[in-house]
Amino acid sequence: MNKVEKLNLIIKMYQDGQYDTDTFADVFSYTYGKESNDNCDRAVLDKYKNLFMITSRYSPYEDEISLYPNVYCSKQDILDALDLLKSKL
């Protein structure tokens, strides 16, 4: 399974309720940011970059998001990024 296939599986598992938002953000960010890009088309992988930026800055704490809106992202930001990604694929 290449990186894009893993990312798609992680997204599907989140949408199916197998991951909560905290776990999804951690697993998606790790997979996008750390795993190798073997056998991946860079142009396709770049479509996932916005979601990576959001998940890597996710916070479950509303007070952090309110105090630092340019630093932290919410669950709604993740859902919006997923909708945007769907439109690109």
Stockholm file with secondary structure:
# STOCKHOLM 1.0

chainA/1-89         MNKVEKLNLIIKMYQDGQYDTDTFADVFSYTYGKESNDNCDRAVLDKYKNLFMITSRYSPYEDEISLYPNVYCSKQDILDALDLLKSKL
#=GR chainA/1-89 SS CCHHHHHHHHHHHHHTTSSCHHHHHHHHHHHHHHSCCTTCCHHHHHTTHHHHHHHTTBCSCHHHHHHCTTTCBCHHHHHHHHHHHHHHC
#=GC SS_cons        CCHHHHHHHHHHHHHTTSSCHHHHHHHHHHHHHHSCCTTCCHHHHHTTHHHHHHHTTBCSCHHHHHHCTTTCBCHHHHHHHHHHHHHHC
//
